[in-house]
Each structure stands twice: as structure tokens, then as C-alpha cells.
Amino acid sequence: PKDNTFDLRKVMDEGKILIVNLAKGKIGEENCSLLGAMVVTKIWLNGLSRADLPEEKRRPFYLYVDEIHNFLTLSFADILSEARKYGLNLIFAHQYVEQIDEKIRAAIFGNVGTIISFRVGVSDAKYLASEFHPVFDATDFINLPNYHIYLKLLINGVTSQAFSATTFSPPKRKTSYRKEVIEASRERYARPRKAVEREILFRSSHP
């Protein structure tokens, strides 16, 4: 069998960029959830493997996950509580709190250091108000203008008092190098699709 040319631990240790497209419209909802959970778990396991490095040599790796509720499992509680010491930094985005299972929700809010919120609906406003009390209440969250946020920051291990800020409006699109980046990535890490399909067919017919 061919060796895997993709080394996730190397991606983490060398500060490379990995983009995984799990659009439901392309692969379906079940495949999106399954593959997303697998990718996140794989990154977590590779993070754990950094135990073979001194803590000061574990290069920070940032995992950004959009629509995080699609990929959450109960193991996320462990990931949230231990990721930092392995140099794994987590940035999760989702649309409303009730998308997340109650137990996982408690683990998330119990472990995150920084919380940032734009304008939200009534149910989320009530939930977030308890996190930002006494500076902001539910009405404040509901009435936030566009591009304004409320946030609490973790600074030197201490949670700051909640405050408001203004974000930048979406920038105008500049020159895109999307095509060139994809082609370079395929040339370096990928193999021809037909060759991969032939190998899959061979393996499935020769158990």
C-alpha cells in the first residue's frame, strides 16, 4: 500500500495551514458530521502525541471550526479542558446556544477564556446575560447595532470585566490567489483521483 503523504502532526508542528471543506450541500449532512468529528478527533490525538515534546517546544496550533454544533461529541469536554497544555488553541463559531447539547454547553462555558458576542436572539441573550452580568443584560444583547460586540477576555489567566467594542465592516474583496493555492497544495500533497480510486477498488477486492 502507498504511504500517506499527509502528516497532520507535521502540519501542527510546522505551522502549516489546513483547510477542510465540509459543506453539507456537497457531501450531505451525515457525512459532514461524521467527517468533521473525525478530523477534529484526529487533530486532538495528534495534539496529545505532543507529549513527547517539552511544553515550551509545542508550537501553538489554532483550530477554527465553523458551525461547531455539527461536530460535537462528549469527548469535547476533555478536549476543552486539556487542549491548552498541548499547544492546541480552539476557536469555535455557531449561531445560537441551544444548538449545543446541555452537557457540552456547560463544558464549553466552563473552559473558554474569551467570549465574544454580536447581536443575538432572545433565548441566547438571556443565557449570555448571565455570563456578562452585571455589565450587560439581555436587552443589551438584543439591541446591539451591526458590527458591534460585547466581549470578555482572558488576560494573563484572569477574566476581564465585560466591555463593548466596534468591529470593522467587511472589507472589499482584493486579488484572490485561491486557484494558485489549491494547485500548489494538490501538487505537493495530493495524488491523481483515478489512481486513488484504483487503489480503493484493489483493496476492497483483496481483503
Backbone hydrogen bonds in HBPLUS format (Angstrom, degrees):
<---DONOR---> <-ACCEPTOR-->    atom                        ^
c    i                          cat <-CA-CA->   ^        H-A-AA   ^      H-
h    n   atom  resd res      DA  || num        DHA   H-A  angle D-A-AA Bond
n    s   type  num  typ     dist DA aas  dist angle  dist       angle   num
A0011-VAL N   A0007-ASP O   3.05 MM   4  6.43 147.4  2.16 144.7 154.4     1
A0012-MET N   A0008-LEU O   3.09 MM   4  6.43 153.7  2.16 147.3 152.9     2
A0013-ASP N   A0009-ARG O   2.89 MM   4  6.14 169.6  1.90 155.3 158.0     3
A0014-GLU N   A0010-LYS O   2.92 MM   4  5.77 150.2  2.01 146.6 152.5     4
A0016-LYS N   A0011-VAL O   2.96 MM   5  4.83 147.4  2.07 143.0 148.7     5
A0026-LYS N   A0023-ALA O   3.02 MM   3  5.50 150.3  2.11 111.5 120.1     6
A0027-ILE N   A0023-ALA O   3.15 MM   4  6.47 161.3  2.19 158.3 163.7     7
A0028-GLY N   A0024-LYS O   2.74 MM   4  4.56 144.9  1.87 130.5 135.2     8
A0032-CYS N   A0028-GLY O   2.98 MM   4  6.07 151.9  2.06 145.1 153.7     9
A0033-SER N   A0029-GLU O   3.03 MM   4  6.28 163.3  2.06 151.7 154.6    10
A0034-LEU N   A0030-GLU O   2.93 MM   4  6.11 167.7  1.95 153.9 157.6    11
A0035-LEU N   A0031-ASN O   2.85 MM   4  5.79 167.4  1.87 150.2 153.8    12
A0036-GLY N   A0032-CYS O   2.92 MM   4  5.78 153.7  1.99 140.6 149.2    13
A0037-ALA N   A0033-SER O   3.02 MM   4  6.06 162.2  2.05 143.2 147.9    14
A0038-MET N   A0034-LEU O   3.00 MM   4  6.23 152.6  2.08 146.0 154.2    15
A0039-VAL N   A0035-LEU O   2.87 MM   4  6.11 159.7  1.91 152.5 157.1    16
A0040-VAL N   A0036-GLY O   3.01 MM   4  6.22 169.7  2.02 154.1 156.7    17
A0041-THR N   A0037-ALA O   2.94 MM   4  6.02 159.3  1.98 143.5 149.9    18
A0042-LYS N   A0038-MET O   2.82 MM   4  5.97 155.0  1.89 146.8 154.1    19
A0043-ILE N   A0039-VAL O   2.94 MM   4  6.20 157.0  2.00 150.3 156.1    20
A0044-TRP N   A0040-VAL O   2.96 MM   4  6.21 154.1  2.02 145.0 152.6    21
A0045-LEU N   A0041-THR O   2.86 MM   4  6.16 158.0  1.91 152.6 157.9    22
A0046-ASN N   A0042-LYS O   2.99 MM   4  6.21 155.5  2.05 146.3 152.9    23
A0047-GLY N   A0043-ILE O   2.85 MM   4  6.09 139.3  2.02 139.6 151.8    24
A0048-LEU N   A0044-TRP O   2.90 MM   4  6.27 151.4  1.98 148.3 155.7    25
A0049-SER N   A0045-LEU O   3.04 MM   4  6.32 142.0  2.19 138.6 148.8    26
A0050-ARG N   A0047-GLY O   3.04 MM   3  5.45 156.7  2.09 108.6 116.1    27
A0051-ALA N   A0048-LEU O   3.05 MM   3  5.95 150.8  2.14 124.5 127.1    28
A0052-ASP N   A0049-SER O   3.38 MM   3  6.46 170.8  2.39 122.9 123.2    29
A0053-LEU N   A0050-ARG O   2.86 MM   3  5.41 163.2  1.89 121.0 123.5    30
A0057-LYS N   A0054-PRO O   2.87 MM   3  5.45 156.3  1.93 120.6 128.4    31
A0058-ARG N   A0055-GLU O   3.30 MM   3  5.46 168.3  2.31 109.0 111.7    32
A0061-PHE N   A0087-GLY O   2.74 MM  26  6.05 156.1  1.80 172.7 178.5    33
A0089-ASN N   A0061-PHE O   2.80 MM  28  5.98 175.1  1.80 164.6 166.4    34
A0063-LEU N   A0089-ASN O   2.80 MM  26  6.08 171.1  1.81 177.2 178.0    35
A0091-ILE N   A0063-LEU O   2.89 MM  28  6.05 162.1  1.92 164.6 159.4    36
A0065-VAL N   A0091-ILE O   2.95 MM  26  6.38 160.3  1.99 162.5 167.3    37
A0093-ALA N   A0065-VAL O   2.97 MM  28  6.30 149.2  2.07 167.2 163.8    38
A0067-GLU N   A0093-ALA O   2.86 MM  26  5.72 111.2  2.34 126.9 145.8    39
A0070-ASN N   A0067-GLU O   3.05 MM   3  6.04 167.4  2.07 129.7 132.9    40
A0068-ILE N   A0093-ALA O   3.09 MM  25  6.02 161.2  2.13 151.8 156.6    41
A0071-PHE N   A0068-ILE O   2.96 MM   3  5.61 161.0  2.00 122.5 128.1    42
A0076-PHE N   A0073-THR O   2.99 MM   3  5.73 166.6  2.01 121.0 125.4    43
A0077-ALA N   A0074-LEU O   3.30 MM   3  6.14 162.8  2.34 119.3 122.0    44
A0078-ASP N   A0075-SER O   3.06 MM   3  5.47 125.8  2.36 107.1 119.0    45
A0079-ILE N   A0075-SER O   3.17 MM   4  6.56 159.3  2.22 147.9 154.0    46
A0080-LEU N   A0076-PHE O   2.87 MM   4  6.00 166.8  1.89 153.8 156.1    47
A0081-SER N   A0077-ALA O   3.21 MM   4  6.34 150.8  2.30 139.2 146.4    48
A0082-GLU N   A0078-ASP O   3.06 MM   4  6.12 140.4  2.22 149.7 158.8    49
A0083-ALA N   A0079-ILE O   2.87 MM   4  5.31 144.8  2.00 151.0 154.1    50
A0086-TYR N   A0083-ALA O   3.00 MM   3  5.48 149.3  2.10 113.4 122.9    51
A0088-LEU N   A0083-ALA O   3.13 MM   5  5.07 159.7  2.17 144.9 138.7    52
A0087-GLY N   A0084-ARG O   3.03 MM   3  5.23 161.2  2.07 113.7 115.5    53
A0099-GLN N   A0096-TYR O   3.16 MM   3  5.95 165.4  2.19 121.9 126.1    54
A0100-ILE N   A0097-VAL O   3.04 MM   3  5.94 171.9  2.05 128.8 131.4    55
A0105-ARG N   A0101-ASP O   2.76 MM   4  5.91 155.0  1.83 157.7 166.5    56
A0106-ALA N   A0102-GLU O   3.01 MM   4  6.23 154.1  2.08 144.8 150.2    57
A0107-ALA N   A0103-LYS O   3.15 MM   4  6.44 151.0  2.23 140.1 147.8    58
A0108-ILE N   A0104-ILE O   2.86 MM   4  6.14 154.4  1.92 151.9 158.8    59
A0109-PHE N   A0105-ARG O   3.02 MM   4  6.28 175.5  2.02 159.7 158.6    60
A0110-GLY N   A0106-ALA O   2.93 MM   4  5.87 132.3  2.16 134.7 147.8    61
A0111-ASN N   A0108-ILE O   3.13 MM   3  5.40 151.0  2.22 105.7 114.1    62
A0112-VAL N   A0108-ILE O   2.94 MM   4  5.94 154.0  2.00 164.0 169.1    63
A0115-ILE N   A0152-LYS O   3.04 MM  37  5.36 149.6  2.13 143.1 152.7    64
A0152-LYS N   A0115-ILE O   2.95 MM  37  5.36 149.1  2.04 147.6 157.1    65
A0117-SER N   A0150-TYR O   2.92 MM  33  5.43 159.8  1.96 162.3 167.3    66
A0150-TYR N   A0117-SER O   3.00 MM  33  5.43 154.5  2.06 150.0 157.8    67
A0125-ALA N   A0121-GLY O   2.90 MM   4  5.96 151.6  1.98 150.1 159.4    68
A0126-LYS N   A0122-VAL O   3.11 MM   4  6.38 154.0  2.18 152.1 157.0    69
A0127-TYR N   A0123-SER O   3.30 MM   4  6.59 154.6  2.37 140.2 146.9    70
A0128-LEU N   A0124-ASP O   2.81 MM   4  6.01 172.8  1.82 163.2 164.3    71
A0129-ALA N   A0125-ALA O   2.91 MM   4  5.86 145.1  2.03 140.7 150.0    72
A0130-SER N   A0127-TYR O   3.28 MM   3  5.74 137.3  2.48 105.1 114.4    73
A0131-GLU N   A0128-LEU O   2.90 MM   3  5.10 131.4  2.14 101.8 115.7    74
A0132-PHE N   A0128-LEU O   3.01 MM   4  6.33 140.8  2.17 149.6 161.4    75
A0133-HIS N   A0129-ALA O   2.86 MM   4  5.68 110.3  2.36 142.3 155.0    76
A0135-VAL N   A0132-PHE O   3.04 MM   3  6.06 123.6  2.37 142.1 144.7    77
A0136-PHE N   A0132-PHE O   3.34 MM   4  5.70 165.6  2.37 126.8 131.0    78
A0140-ASP N   A0137-ASP O   3.04 MM   3  5.44 126.1  2.34 107.1 120.3    79
A0142-ILE N   A0138-ALA O   3.15 MM   4  6.47 156.3  2.21 152.0 158.5    80
A0143-ASN N   A0139-THR O   3.11 MM   4  6.23 145.2  2.23 146.3 154.6    81
A0148-HIS N   A0145-PRO O   3.28 MM   3  5.67 148.6  2.39 134.5 131.3    82
A0167-THR N   A0147-TYR O   2.68 MM  20  5.15 173.0  1.68 166.2 167.7    83
A0149-ILE N   A0165-ALA O   2.91 MM  16  5.39 163.4  1.93 155.4 156.7    84
A0165-ALA N   A0149-ILE O   2.98 MM  16  5.39 148.1  2.08 147.2 149.3    85
A0151-LEU N   A0163-PHE O   2.93 MM  12  5.71 158.6  1.98 164.6 171.6    86
A0163-PHE N   A0151-LEU O   3.02 MM  12  5.71 155.0  2.08 154.2 161.6    87
A0160-SER N   A0153-LEU O   2.69 MM   7  5.31 169.0  1.70 164.9 169.0    88
A0155-ILE N   A0158-VAL O   2.79 MM   3  5.20 165.5  1.81 151.1 145.9    89
A0158-VAL N   A0155-ILE O   2.98 MM   3  5.20 160.5  2.02 110.2 116.7    90
A0181-VAL N   A0177-TYR O   2.92 MM   4  6.12 160.8  1.96 160.3 166.0    91
A0182-ILE N   A0178-ARG O   3.01 MM   4  6.21 164.8  2.04 155.4 159.0    92
A0183-GLU N   A0179-LYS O   3.01 MM   4  6.20 164.5  2.04 151.5 155.8    93
A0184-ALA N   A0180-GLU O   2.99 MM   4  6.13 159.7  2.03 146.6 152.0    94
A0185-SER N   A0181-VAL O   2.96 MM   4  6.12 156.6  2.02 147.6 154.1    95
A0186-ARG N   A0182-ILE O   2.93 MM   4  6.13 160.7  1.96 151.8 156.9    96
A0187-GLU N   A0183-GLU O   2.98 MM   4  6.13 156.4  2.04 145.7 152.3    97
A0188-ARG N   A0184-ALA O   3.10 MM   4  6.24 149.0  2.20 141.6 149.3    98
A0189-TYR N   A0185-SER O   2.88 MM   4  5.91 166.3  1.90 155.9 159.6    99
A0190-ALA N   A0186-ARG O   2.94 MM   4  4.61 144.3  2.07 118.6 128.4   100
A0196-VAL N   A0192-PRO O   3.16 MM   4  6.52 156.4  2.22 153.0 159.6   101
A0197-GLU N   A0193-ARG O   2.89 MM   4  6.17 160.0  1.93 155.3 161.2   102
A0198-ARG N   A0194-LYS O   2.92 MM   4  6.12 153.1  1.99 144.7 151.8   103
A0199-GLU N   A0195-ALA O   3.06 MM   4  6.29 153.3  2.14 142.0 149.1   104
A0200-ILE N   A0196-VAL O   2.91 MM   4  6.21 156.5  1.97 151.0 157.4   105
A0201-LEU N   A0197-GLU O   2.96 MM   4  6.14 161.6  1.99 147.4 152.4   106
A0202-PHE N   A0198-ARG O   2.90 MM   4  6.11 154.3  1.97 145.2 152.5   107
A0203-ARG N   A0199-GLU O   2.90 MM   4  6.12 163.4  1.93 151.1 155.1   108
A0204-SER N   A0200-ILE O   2.93 MM   4  6.10 157.4  1.98 149.8 156.2   109
A0205-SER N   A0201-LEU O   3.09 MM   4  6.22 136.8  2.28 139.4 149.9   110
A0206-HIS N   A0202-PHE O   2.99 MM   4  6.09 115.4  2.42 139.4 155.3   111
A0206-HIS N   A0203-ARG O   3.30 MM   3  5.08 149.2  2.40  93.4 102.3   112
